[in-house]
Amino acid sequence: MRVRSTALLAPRAFGCAVFRPQRAARIAIGFWPGVLTALGSLGIGLVAAFGATLIGIVAGILVLGSVPSTEPGHLVTGSAELVFYAAGGWFAWVILRRQRPGALRPLRRSEGRVMLIGLGALLVIRVATAAGLLLTGQSGHVQSGFENFDVVSTVPAVTALAVALAALTMVVAGPVVEEIVFRGLLFGALARPLGVLGAALISAALFAGVHGDPVLFPTLAALGFVCALSYAATGNLAVPIVLHAANNVLGTLVLIAGSFAR
């Protein structure tokens, strides 16, 4: 019986074969529907989040008699972020499902190899990021937008709710919606005209740029690139969603723990 070396399996699952034209065909959607839907989901999410923020501020004034905090991690901001993802994500998913039915399906055992390779790549990215920040004297850097993140309140029930909102947003809602938009829509829209490699690079750069953190741009772009290749390798958005969520777990735990340590 011929035994294939496991060292040869990785390239087949997550390597050069990913860049073949057939891979682009299995994830590709119409260029303009993909791009316009991605932009539309962002606009819808922002409008919905703005409305949720106003409602939260008014409710806080009526209940507490003062303007509630809108710092990251607090209830008003956490609720608005969840609304942002829910509204924008719903619109993006409705259109993507019409463009490419089956883009998101339950994980299959055969996709486990791609998942493991992706997790290994994310671990390498994490280690490289930590080393880079240490060497440049920025080991204490916090991702842009989370510098004042705080979930702790004088009311234990409010703290518990803020923690739950943060975890739900950063570990569940964020990865699901961002993968639908950046991998399902943008990567899918670019796959046919640019090929898998070009589409992965451009969509990863856009993904990193939207986060607005020059220091972590390479890290976020690498995350986006790995997620794009995992989608191309499997044709299933569930794979990059799990990879993205796994990546966000550590950051979320660090932010929450930092709140309690202050």
C-alpha positions as protocol buffer text, in pm:
chain_id: "A"
residue {
  index: 1
  type: MET
  ca { x: 0 y: 0 z: 0 }
}
residue {
  index: 2
  type: ARG
  ca { x: 131 y: 341 z: -93 }
}
residue {
  index: 3
  type: VAL
  ca { x: 151 y: 583 z: 198 }
}
residue {
  index: 4
  type: ARG
  ca { x: 151 y: 954 z: 122 }
}
residue {
  index: 5
  type: SER
  ca { x: 365 y: 1173 z: 343 }
}
residue {
  index: 6
  type: THR
  ca { x: 163 y: 1416 z: 554 }
}
residue {
  index: 7
  type: ALA
  ca { x: 412 y: 1683 z: 449 }
}
residue {
  index: 8
  type: LEU
  ca { x: 264 y: 1662 z: 100 }
}
residue {
  index: 9
  type: LEU
  ca { x: -93 y: 1707 z: 221 }
}
residue {
  index: 10
  type: ALA
  ca { x: -61 y: 2067 z: 334 }
}
residue {
  index: 11
  type: PRO
  ca { x: 17 y: 2215 z: -8 }
}
residue {
  index: 12
  type: ARG
  ca { x: -275 y: 2027 z: -157 }
}
residue {
  index: 13
  type: ALA
  ca { x: -513 y: 2145 z: 113 }
}
residue {
  index: 14
  type: PHE
  ca { x: -391 y: 2497 z: 158 }
}
residue {
  index: 15
  type: GLY
  ca { x: -117 y: 2575 z: -88 }
}
residue {
  index: 16
  type: CYS
  ca { x: -54 y: 2617 z: -459 }
}
residue {
  index: 17
  type: ALA
  ca { x: -370 y: 2429 z: -555 }
}
residue {
  index: 18
  type: VAL
  ca { x: -572 y: 2707 z: -392 }
}
residue {
  index: 19
  type: PHE
  ca { x: -467 y: 2946 z: -668 }
}
residue {
  index: 20
  type: ARG
  ca { x: -602 y: 2738 z: -955 }
}
residue {
  index: 21
  type: PRO
  ca { x: -881 y: 2895 z: -1165 }
}
residue {
  index: 22
  type: GLN
  ca { x: -1125 y: 2628 z: -1045 }
}
residue {
  index: 23
  type: ARG
  ca { x: -1093 y: 2764 z: -693 }
}
residue {
  index: 24
  type: ALA
  ca { x: -1188 y: 3112 z: -809 }
}
residue {
  index: 25
  type: ALA
  ca { x: -1492 y: 2974 z: -989 }
}
residue {
  index: 26
  type: ARG
  ca { x: -1626 y: 2804 z: -677 }
}
residue {
  index: 27
  type: ILE
  ca { x: -1626 y: 3125 z: -469 }
}
residue {
  index: 28
  type: ALA
  ca { x: -1676 y: 3394 z: -735 }
}
residue {
  index: 29
  type: ILE
  ca { x: -1982 y: 3621 z: -744 }
}
residue {
  index: 30
  type: GLY
  ca { x: -2072 y: 3916 z: -965 }
}
residue {
  index: 31
  type: PHE
  ca { x: -1824 y: 4202 z: -928 }
}
residue {
  index: 32
  type: TRP
  ca { x: -2068 y: 4490 z: -887 }
}
residue {
  index: 33
  type: PRO
  ca { x: -2323 y: 4301 z: -673 }
}
residue {
  index: 34
  type: GLY
  ca { x: -2040 y: 4200 z: -439 }
}
residue {
  index: 35
  type: VAL
  ca { x: -1876 y: 4541 z: -412 }
}
residue {
  index: 36
  type: LEU
  ca { x: -2198 y: 4741 z: -386 }
}
residue {
  index: 37
  type: THR
  ca { x: -2347 y: 4502 z: -132 }
}
residue {
  index: 38
  type: ALA
  ca { x: -2035 y: 4527 z: 83 }
}
residue {
  index: 39
  type: LEU
  ca { x: -2055 y: 4907 z: 77 }
}
residue {
  index: 40
  type: GLY
  ca { x: -2429 y: 4897 z: 137 }
}
residue {
  index: 41
  type: SER
  ca { x: -2391 y: 4670 z: 439 }
}
residue {
  index: 42
  type: LEU
  ca { x: -2140 y: 4915 z: 586 }
}
residue {
  index: 43
  type: GLY
  ca { x: -2378 y: 5207 z: 532 }
}
residue {
  index: 44
  type: ILE
  ca { x: -2677 y: 5022 z: 676 }
}
residue {
  index: 45
  type: GLY
  ca { x: -2474 y: 4913 z: 976 }
}
residue {
  index: 46
  type: LEU
  ca { x: -2351 y: 5266 z: 1047 }
}
residue {
  index: 47
  type: VAL
  ca { x: -2700 y: 5416 z: 1026 }
}
residue {
  index: 48
  type: ALA
  ca { x: -2840 y: 5145 z: 1252 }
}
residue {
  index: 49
  type: ALA
  ca { x: -2556 y: 5186 z: 1502 }
}
residue {
  index: 50
  type: PHE
  ca { x: -2604 y: 5564 z: 1508 }
}
residue {
  index: 51
  type: GLY
  ca { x: -2972 y: 5518 z: 1584 }
}
residue {
  index: 52
  type: ALA
  ca { x: -2897 y: 5263 z: 1855 }
}
residue {
  index: 53
  type: THR
  ca { x: -2645 y: 5500 z: 2013 }
}
residue {
  index: 54
  type: LEU
  ca { x: -2898 y: 5784 z: 2024 }
}
residue {
  index: 55
  type: ILE
  ca { x: -3159 y: 5557 z: 2179 }
}
residue {
  index: 56
  type: GLY
  ca { x: -2906 y: 5435 z: 2437 }
}
residue {
  index: 57
  type: ILE
  ca { x: -2804 y: 5788 z: 2532 }
}
residue {
  index: 58
  type: VAL
  ca { x: -3164 y: 5904 z: 2567 }
}
residue {
  index: 59
  type: ALA
  ca { x: -3254 y: 5596 z: 2770 }
}
residue {
  index: 60
  type: GLY
  ca { x: -2953 y: 5653 z: 2995 }
}
residue {
  index: 61
  type: ILE
  ca { x: -3051 y: 6015 z: 3056 }
}
residue {
  index: 62
  type: LEU
  ca { x: -3409 y: 5916 z: 3141 }
}
residue {
  index: 63
  type: VAL
  ca { x: -3309 y: 5632 z: 3372 }
}
residue {
  index: 64
  type: LEU
  ca { x: -2986 y: 5762 z: 3528 }
}
residue {
  index: 65
  type: GLY
  ca { x: -3037 y: 6134 z: 3499 }
}
residue {
  index: 66
  type: SER
  ca { x: -2702 y: 6177 z: 3325 }
}
residue {
  index: 67
  type: VAL
  ca { x: -2541 y: 6105 z: 2989 }
}
residue {
  index: 68
  type: PRO
  ca { x: -2413 y: 5745 z: 2987 }
}
residue {
  index: 69
  type: SER
  ca { x: -2057 y: 5664 z: 2885 }
}
residue {
  index: 70
  type: THR
  ca { x: -1991 y: 5585 z: 2521 }
}
residue {
  index: 71
  type: GLU
  ca { x: -1641 y: 5449 z: 2578 }
}
residue {
  index: 72
  type: PRO
  ca { x: -1563 y: 5112 z: 2414 }
}
residue {
  index: 73
  type: GLY
  ca { x: -1691 y: 4824 z: 2622 }
}
residue {
  index: 74
  type: HIS
  ca { x: -1969 y: 5018 z: 2794 }
}
residue {
  index: 75
  type: LEU
  ca { x: -2331 y: 4920 z: 2738 }
}
residue {
  index: 76
  type: VAL
  ca { x: -2428 y: 5194 z: 2493 }
}
residue {
  index: 77
  type: THR
  ca { x: -2129 y: 5132 z: 2268 }
}
residue {
  index: 78
  type: GLY
  ca { x: -2149 y: 4755 z: 2300 }
}
residue {
  index: 79
  type: SER
  ca { x: -2516 y: 4754 z: 2208 }
}
residue {
  index: 80
  type: ALA
  ca { x: -2455 y: 4986 z: 1911 }
}
residue {
  index: 81
  type: GLU
  ca { x: -2176 y: 4762 z: 1782 }
}
residue {
  index: 82
  type: LEU
  ca { x: -2401 y: 4458 z: 1802 }
}
residue {
  index: 83
  type: VAL
  ca { x: -2674 y: 4644 z: 1614 }
}
residue {
  index: 84
  type: PHE
  ca { x: -2416 y: 4749 z: 1353 }
}
residue {
  index: 85
  type: TYR
  ca { x: -2321 y: 4389 z: 1286 }
}
residue {
  index: 86
  type: ALA
  ca { x: -2679 y: 4263 z: 1297 }
}
residue {
  index: 87
  type: ALA
  ca { x: -2818 y: 4518 z: 1051 }
}
residue {
  index: 88
  type: GLY
  ca { x: -2525 y: 4524 z: 809 }
}
residue {
  index: 89
  type: GLY
  ca { x: -2471 y: 4152 z: 832 }
}
residue {
  index: 90
  type: TRP
  ca { x: -2834 y: 4071 z: 760 }
}
residue {
  index: 91
  type: PHE
  ca { x: -2826 y: 4276 z: 439 }
}
residue {
  index: 92
  type: ALA
  ca { x: -2493 y: 4126 z: 330 }
}
residue {
  index: 93
  type: TRP
  ca { x: -2610 y: 3771 z: 394 }
}
residue {
  index: 94
  type: VAL
  ca { x: -2938 y: 3812 z: 206 }
}
residue {
  index: 95
  type: ILE
  ca { x: -2754 y: 3922 z: -109 }
}
residue {
  index: 96
  type: LEU
  ca { x: -2468 y: 3672 z: -77 }
}
residue {
  index: 97
  type: ARG
  ca { x: -2712 y: 3384 z: -37 }
}
residue {
  index: 98
  type: ARG
  ca { x: -2874 y: 3484 z: -366 }
}
residue {
  index: 99
  type: GLN
  ca { x: -2539 y: 3524 z: -542 }
}
residue {
  index: 100
  type: ARG
  ca { x: -2383 y: 3204 z: -412 }
}
residue {
  index: 101
  type: PRO
  ca { x: -2613 y: 2955 z: -240 }
}
residue {
  index: 102
  type: GLY
  ca { x: -2418 y: 2721 z: -17 }
}
residue {
  index: 103
  type: ALA
  ca { x: -2143 y: 2970 z: 63 }
}
residue {
  index: 104
  type: LEU
  ca { x: -2206 y: 2902 z: 430 }
}
residue {
  index: 105
  type: ARG
  ca { x: -2280 y: 2547 z: 538 }
}
residue {
  index: 106
  type: PRO
  ca { x: -2201 y: 2317 z: 832 }
}
residue {
  index: 107
  type: LEU
  ca { x: -1839 y: 2216 z: 866 }
}
residue {
  index: 108
  type: ARG
  ca { x: -1734 y: 1887 z: 710 }
}
residue {
  index: 109
  type: ARG
  ca { x: -1474 y: 1647 z: 841 }
}
residue {
  index: 110
  type: SER
  ca { x: -1276 y: 1686 z: 519 }
}
residue {
  index: 111
  type: GLU
  ca { x: -1233 y: 2058 z: 596 }
}
residue {
  index: 112
  type: GLY
  ca { x: -1057 y: 1985 z: 924 }
}
residue {
  index: 113
  type: ARG
  ca { x: -713 y: 1973 z: 760 }
}
residue {
  index: 114
  type: VAL
  ca { x: -756 y: 2324 z: 619 }
}
residue {
  index: 115
  type: MET
  ca { x: -877 y: 2439 z: 961 }
}
residue {
  index: 116
  type: LEU
  ca { x: -568 y: 2301 z: 1135 }
}
residue {
  index: 117
  type: ILE
  ca { x: -332 y: 2456 z: 881 }
}
residue {
  index: 118
  type: GLY
  ca { x: -514 y: 2788 z: 920 }
}
residue {
  index: 119
  type: LEU
  ca { x: -490 y: 2775 z: 1299 }
}
residue {
  index: 120
  type: GLY
  ca { x: -119 y: 2701 z: 1270 }
}
residue {
  index: 121
  type: ALA
  ca { x: -75 y: 2999 z: 1039 }
}
residue {
  index: 122
  type: LEU
  ca { x: -261 y: 3225 z: 1282 }
}
residue {
  index: 123
  type: LEU
  ca { x: -38 y: 3107 z: 1566 }
}
residue {
  index: 124
  type: VAL
  ca { x: 270 y: 3198 z: 1360 }
}
residue {
  index: 125
  type: ILE
  ca { x: 117 y: 3540 z: 1287 }
}
residue {
  index: 126
  type: ARG
  ca { x: 51 y: 3595 z: 1658 }
}
residue {
  index: 127
  type: VAL
  ca { x: 407 y: 3506 z: 1755 }
}
residue {
  index: 128
  type: ALA
  ca { x: 553 y: 3721 z: 1477 }
}
residue {
  index: 129
  type: THR
  ca { x: 333 y: 4014 z: 1582 }
}
residue {
  index: 130
  type: ALA
  ca { x: 437 y: 3985 z: 1946 }
}
residue {
  index: 131
  type: ALA
  ca { x: 804 y: 3968 z: 1846 }
}
residue {
  index: 132
  type: GLY
  ca { x: 768 y: 4267 z: 1614 }
}
residue {
  index: 133
  type: LEU
  ca { x: 596 y: 4480 z: 1878 }
}
residue {
  index: 134
  type: LEU
  ca { x: 860 y: 4386 z: 2133 }
}
residue {
  index: 135
  type: LEU
  ca { x: 1147 y: 4472 z: 1902 }
}
residue {
  index: 136
  type: THR
  ca { x: 995 y: 4809 z: 1813 }
}
residue {
  index: 137
  type: GLY
  ca { x: 917 y: 4899 z: 2175 }
}
residue {
  index: 138
  type: GLN
  ca { x: 541 y: 4879 z: 2124 }
}
residue {
  index: 139
  type: SER
  ca { x: 464 y: 4571 z: 2331 }
}
residue {
  index: 140
  type: GLY
  ca { x: 186 y: 4760 z: 2510 }
}
residue {
  index: 141
  type: HIS
  ca { x: 9 y: 4856 z: 2188 }
}
residue {
  index: 142
  type: VAL
  ca { x: -370 y: 4819 z: 2192 }
}
residue {
  index: 143
  type: GLN
  ca { x: -566 y: 4792 z: 1869 }
}
residue {
  index: 144
  type: SER
  ca { x: -701 y: 5125 z: 1751 }
}
residue {
  index: 145
  type: GLY
  ca { x: -1045 y: 5199 z: 1895 }
}
residue {
  index: 146
  type: PHE
  ca { x: -993 y: 4988 z: 2206 }
}
residue {
  index: 147
  type: GLU
  ca { x: -748 y: 5211 z: 2395 }
}
residue {
  index: 148
  type: ASN
  ca { x: -1012 y: 5300 z: 2658 }
}
residue {
  index: 149
  type: PHE
  ca { x: -1196 y: 4968 z: 2651 }
}
residue {
  index: 150
  type: ASP
  ca { x: -1366 y: 4903 z: 2984 }
}
residue {
  index: 151
  type: VAL
  ca { x: -1648 y: 4668 z: 3084 }
}
residue {
  index: 152
  type: VAL
  ca { x: -1632 y: 4723 z: 3459 }
}
residue {
  index: 153
  type: SER
  ca { x: -1916 y: 4911 z: 3629 }
}
residue {
  index: 154
  type: THR
  ca { x: -2007 y: 4980 z: 3989 }
}
residue {
  index: 155
  type: VAL
  ca { x: -2315 y: 4765 z: 3931 }
}
residue {
  index: 156
  type: PRO
  ca { x: -2222 y: 4393 z: 3899 }
}
residue {
  index: 157
  type: ALA
  ca { x: -2519 y: 4314 z: 3673 }
}
residue {
  index: 158
  type: VAL
  ca { x: -2417 y: 4590 z: 3433 }
}
residue {
  index: 159
  type: THR
  ca { x: -2059 y: 4459 z: 3429 }
}
residue {
  index: 160
  type: ALA
  ca { x: -2180 y: 4107 z: 3350 }
}
residue {
  index: 161
  type: LEU
  ca { x: -2397 y: 4238 z: 3067 }
}
residue {
  index: 162
  type: ALA
  ca { x: -2109 y: 4443 z: 2926 }
}
residue {
  index: 163
  type: VAL
  ca { x: -1880 y: 4138 z: 2933 }
}
residue {
  index: 164
  type: ALA
  ca { x: -2144 y: 3928 z: 2755 }
}
residue {
  index: 165
  type: LEU
  ca { x: -2195 y: 4198 z: 2491 }
}
residue {
  index: 166
  type: ALA
  ca { x: -1822 y: 4231 z: 2430 }
}
residue {
  index: 167
  type: ALA
  ca { x: -1776 y: 3857 z: 2392 }
}
residue {
  index: 168
  type: LEU
  ca { x: -2080 y: 3821 z: 2168 }
}
residue {
  index: 169
  type: THR
  ca { x: -1970 y: 4108 z: 1945 }
}
residue {
  index: 170
  type: MET
  ca { x: -1600 y: 4031 z: 1912 }
}
residue {
  index: 171
  type: VAL
  ca { x: -1604 y: 3652 z: 1911 }
}
residue {
  index: 172
  type: VAL
  ca { x: -1933 y: 3576 z: 1733 }
}
residue {
  index: 173
  type: ALA
  ca { x: -2100 y: 3866 z: 1549 }
}
residue {
  index: 174
  type: GLY
  ca { x: -1781 y: 4034 z: 1430 }
}
residue {
  index: 175
  type: PRO
  ca { x: -1619 y: 3725 z: 1273 }
}
residue {
  index: 176
  type: VAL
  ca { x: -1944 y: 3607 z: 1112 }
}
residue {
  index: 177
  type: VAL
  ca { x: -2033 y: 3941 z: 953 }
}
residue {
  index: 178
  type: GLU
  ca { x: -1679 y: 4041 z: 858 }
}
residue {
  index: 179
  type: GLU
  ca { x: -1624 y: 3707 z: 683 }
}
residue {
  index: 180
  type: ILE
  ca { x: -1951 y: 3740 z: 494 }
}
residue {
  index: 181
  type: VAL
  ca { x: -1857 y: 4092 z: 381 }
}
residue {
  index: 182
  type: PHE
  ca { x: -1482 y: 4066 z: 320 }
}
residue {
  index: 183
  type: ARG
  ca { x: -1451 y: 3705 z: 211 }
}
residue {
  index: 184
  type: GLY
  ca { x: -1796 y: 3619 z: 80 }
}
residue {
  index: 185
  type: LEU
  ca { x: -1864 y: 3950 z: -98 }
}
residue {
  index: 186
  type: LEU
  ca { x: -1539 y: 4139 z: -165 }
}
residue {
  index: 187
  type: PHE
  ca { x: -1307 y: 3841 z: -208 }
}
residue {
  index: 188
  type: GLY
  ca { x: -1577 y: 3665 z: -411 }
}
residue {
  index: 189
  type: ALA
  ca { x: -1630 y: 3972 z: -629 }
}
residue {
  index: 190
  type: LEU
  ca { x: -1257 y: 4007 z: -702 }
}
residue {
  index: 191
  type: ALA
  ca { x: -1182 y: 3636 z: -749 }
}
residue {
  index: 192
  type: ARG
  ca { x: -1283 y: 3612 z: -1114 }
}
residue {
  index: 193
  type: PRO
  ca { x: -1112 y: 3929 z: -1249 }
}
residue {
  index: 194
  type: LEU
  ca { x: -798 y: 3906 z: -1030 }
}
residue {
  index: 195
  type: GLY
  ca { x: -767 y: 3538 z: -953 }
}
residue {
  index: 196
  type: VAL
  ca { x: -750 y: 3390 z: -604 }
}
residue {
  index: 197
  type: LEU
  ca { x: -409 y: 3534 z: -514 }
}
residue {
  index: 198
  type: GLY
  ca { x: -482 y: 3888 z: -631 }
}
residue {
  index: 199
  type: ALA
  ca { x: -829 y: 3887 z: -476 }
}
residue {
  index: 200
  type: ALA
  ca { x: -693 y: 3753 z: -147 }
}
residue {
  index: 201
  type: LEU
  ca { x: -424 y: 4022 z: -130 }
}
residue {
  index: 202
  type: ILE
  ca { x: -659 y: 4311 z: -215 }
}
residue {
  index: 203
  type: SER
  ca { x: -943 y: 4199 z: 12 }
}
residue {
  index: 204
  type: ALA
  ca { x: -696 y: 4136 z: 296 }
}
residue {
  index: 205
  type: ALA
  ca { x: -553 y: 4487 z: 257 }
}
residue {
  index: 206
  type: LEU
  ca { x: -904 y: 4636 z: 261 }
}
residue {
  index: 207
  type: PHE
  ca { x: -990 y: 4430 z: 568 }
}
residue {
  index: 208
  type: ALA
  ca { x: -682 y: 4556 z: 751 }
}
residue {
  index: 209
  type: GLY
  ca { x: -734 y: 4915 z: 637 }
}
residue {
  index: 210
  type: VAL
  ca { x: -1092 y: 4930 z: 764 }
}
residue {
  index: 211
  type: HIS
  ca { x: -966 y: 4854 z: 1115 }
}
residue {
  index: 212
  type: GLY
  ca { x: -767 y: 5178 z: 1109 }
}
residue {
  index: 213
  type: ASP
  ca { x: -454 y: 5061 z: 1290 }
}
residue {
  index: 214
  type: PRO
  ca { x: -125 y: 5122 z: 1102 }
}
residue {
  index: 215
  type: VAL
  ca { x: 78 y: 4933 z: 1362 }
}
residue {
  index: 216
  type: LEU
  ca { x: -131 y: 4616 z: 1331 }
}
residue {
  index: 217
  type: PHE
  ca { x: -196 y: 4653 z: 957 }
}
residue {
  index: 218
  type: PRO
  ca { x: 40 y: 4365 z: 863 }
}
residue {
  index: 219
  type: THR
  ca { x: -115 y: 4138 z: 1127 }
}
residue {
  index: 220
  type: LEU
  ca { x: -472 y: 4212 z: 1022 }
}
residue {
  index: 221
  type: ALA
  ca { x: -383 y: 4178 z: 654 }
}
residue {
  index: 222
  type: ALA
  ca { x: -223 y: 3840 z: 724 }
}
residue {
  index: 223
  type: LEU
  ca { x: -536 y: 3730 z: 910 }
}
residue {
  index: 224
  type: GLY
  ca { x: -748 y: 3836 z: 615 }
}
residue {
  index: 225
  type: PHE
  ca { x: -518 y: 3656 z: 372 }
}
residue {
  index: 226
  type: VAL
  ca { x: -531 y: 3329 z: 567 }
}
residue {
  index: 227
  type: CYS
  ca { x: -910 y: 3350 z: 595 }
}
residue {
  index: 228
  type: ALA
  ca { x: -941 y: 3418 z: 221 }
}
residue {
  index: 229
  type: LEU
  ca { x: -726 y: 3117 z: 131 }
}
residue {
  index: 230
  type: SER
  ca { x: -923 y: 2894 z: 367 }
}
residue {
  index: 231
  type: TYR
  ca { x: -1244 y: 3002 z: 194 }
}
residue {
  index: 232
  type: ALA
  ca { x: -1093 y: 2939 z: -149 }
}
residue {
  index: 233
  type: ALA
  ca { x: -972 y: 2596 z: -38 }
}
residue {
  index: 234
  type: THR
  ca { x: -1310 y: 2482 z: 95 }
}
residue {
  index: 235
  type: GLY
  ca { x: -1577 y: 2704 z: -60 }
}
residue {
  index: 236
  type: ASN
  ca { x: -1729 y: 2722 z: 289 }
}
residue {
  index: 237
  type: LEU
  ca { x: -1738 y: 3048 z: 487 }
}
residue {
  index: 238
  type: ALA
  ca { x: -1775 y: 2850 z: 809 }
}
residue {
  index: 239
  type: VAL
  ca { x: -1402 y: 2772 z: 793 }
}
residue {
  index: 240
  type: PRO
  ca { x: -1274 y: 3134 z: 792 }
}
residue {
  index: 241
  type: ILE
  ca { x: -1544 y: 3228 z: 1043 }
}
residue {
  index: 242
  type: VAL
  ca { x: -1408 y: 2973 z: 1291 }
}
residue {
  index: 243
  type: LEU
  ca { x: -1049 y: 3083 z: 1222 }
}
residue {
  index: 244
  type: HIS
  ca { x: -1143 y: 3450 z: 1268 }
}
residue {
  index: 245
  type: ALA
  ca { x: -1333 y: 3376 z: 1590 }
}
residue {
  index: 246
  type: ALA
  ca { x: -1042 y: 3173 z: 1728 }
}
residue {
  index: 247
  type: ASN
  ca { x: -809 y: 3463 z: 1654 }
}
residue {
  index: 248
  type: ASN
  ca { x: -1040 y: 3708 z: 1833 }
}
residue {
  index: 249
  type: VAL
  ca { x: -1080 y: 3498 z: 2146 }
}
residue {
  index: 250
  type: LEU
  ca { x: -734 y: 3583 z: 2282 }
}
residue {
  index: 251
  type: GLY
  ca { x: -768 y: 3955 z: 2211 }
}
residue {
  index: 252
  type: THR
  ca { x: -1110 y: 3964 z: 2374 }
}
residue {
  index: 253
  type: LEU
  ca { x: -985 y: 3788 z: 2686 }
}
residue {
  index: 254
  type: VAL
  ca { x: -692 y: 4030 z: 2711 }
}
residue {
  index: 255
  type: LEU
  ca { x: -918 y: 4334 z: 2680 }
}
residue {
  index: 256
  type: ILE
  ca { x: -1167 y: 4207 z: 2937 }
}
residue {
  index: 257
  type: ALA
  ca { x: -895 y: 4101 z: 3180 }
}
residue {
  index: 258
  type: GLY
  ca { x: -730 y: 4439 z: 3140 }
}
residue {
  index: 259
  type: SER
  ca { x: -1055 y: 4609 z: 3242 }
}
residue {
  index: 260
  type: PHE
  ca { x: -1068 y: 4418 z: 3569 }
}
residue {
  index: 261
  type: ALA
  ca { x: -697 y: 4470 z: 3634 }
}
residue {
  index: 262
  type: ARG
  ca { x: -721 y: 4851 z: 3635 }
}
